[in-house]
């Protein structure tokens, strides 16, 4: 008969199954990626807030994505780095810390969708209604869009975790490198049908809203570009929209791979790796892709480095 430990506040993380020879390469890869994520994303946020020329809705909305990348990786990657050097039997985590980690993990994924949705709306207004862009995308509208993106994600994820926290637990092993909702409600011996139904509805609503808004806005942008004879408009649309679409596709593909691997238990180790890369890859590529495609950010960075190189002579 299986022994159960009911409602234990101490849980065990299964973590990654890494051999001794691969331990240090994996550690330094994740550490390097995490440091780069912090430097690149915090650097872009500071640059946008300090340079008045970048105080535009497009860049202010992008700050939300950088903040989300820093938040999501800062509460997950350091724990994974620590557990790499800890034996599996000693990878312990408090239940409330696990809930907070799961909340952060799902906020990260949900925020990525909602923020990219409001960025798509900004690009739609800029390209399809350029004459009224300044009157529509005011500072007040930017604040409303930002609060909506974070508020919707907070409510959806709050309900998701609330349904899980109410369950009694009879197991203690989290079969993942970090805590998430599925790993938490799998600890329960009660019926989790409500959790599965809401989780499925949550995913369907989020993905359908996200994909639907991207398809709709980009369809209208494409029509506007095809009917416009302005080369400058088409060039601007190509640069800004290709960047935004690239960020969206990276996030969407990373998430779909993770969701798909959840359906195949035999690929548990690949699922664990993809769960970590789901945080690391978008967080690393977002500032690079956006920075490389933005002429304004290029200009500000080149001016900063130019001023540093020029030394006053007396």
C-alpha angles and dihedrals in degrees: 000000000000117000116230130199109206121219095341112180091210116077132181124228115217091206127176122328099229125167121231092254093052096043098088098040090051091047095050092044092054093041092051091047092049094049090048091049091053096046096043098044098039089045092054093047091050091046093051093048096046099043111073091200088065094053090110127126092247093058096037090054090048088058087070090061092050092048090049091051092050093046095047096046096041093060096043114029098054090054091050090048091053094048092053089073095040124086113248092248090058098049094107128162133181116248094239091048088051091052091050091049091050091048091052093047093053093041088055093054096041093046091052089061098042094046092049088049093057090044088055089053090052092052090048092054093044095052105029098038106023096153092061097036096105092049094047101039097052124153088262091054091049090053091047092050092047094049090046093051094050095036095053091047092048094051095045094047092041091058090044093055093037091061089051099046091056091064123097113239126223099169133057107195118103105202095207139072088251137010121278135161096265092050091050100050090045086067089068126090091201126093111285097185092118090052091050093047094048092042091053092046090047091053095044094048094045096046095041092049092045098045092039094053092047093049092046097047094043092047090055091044090051091050091048092051093047093050094043122088093198111113091193091056092050092046092050091047092050094051100043097036095045089054093049093045091049091053090048095049092049091053094043096048092046090052095045092051090053093047091048094050090053086068093057112062091183088069095054095134092050088050091053092050092047090049090059094041089051086070100034103045100052091040091054099041101040097072092039096051094042093045094048094050098044114088091191093056089045090052094048092048093048090049091051094050091044091054091049092051094049108081122193115251124212 
